[in-house]
């Protein structure tokens, strides 16, 4: 059984930092592209960060670029989302996701941004974790 388990969420101050973790069992992240998505209150879920190790690319939504970073610890089969300079609009439920499809696409060449953010391309999802940024 495949499981992705997020941790590290909670309450943060504006301008503060949090590091989310996503630990996998049943799969190896070395064989998957990795995505982080979030769903803000009363909004649809959106992709905010993804990493395709097979083509060496990492991409971020404009709203988090320069503030969030995907980090990988393949030895412990864990990925992280380092979130700095947090803003109230970063509040939401955060999900990690893994995609073998995007990993395979990356072996053939650069993966398009549209493909990276398409939720249907992701095979496994975590349960989600709440992040609240308060002033």
Secondary structure, DSSP 8 states (H G I E B T S, - for coil): --EEEEE--EEEETT--EEEEEEEESS-GGGSEEEEEEE-TTS--EEEEEEETTTTEEEE-TTTTTTEEEEEEGGGTEEEEEE-S--GGG-EEEEEEEEHHHHHHHHHS---HHHHH-GGG--EE---EEEEEE-
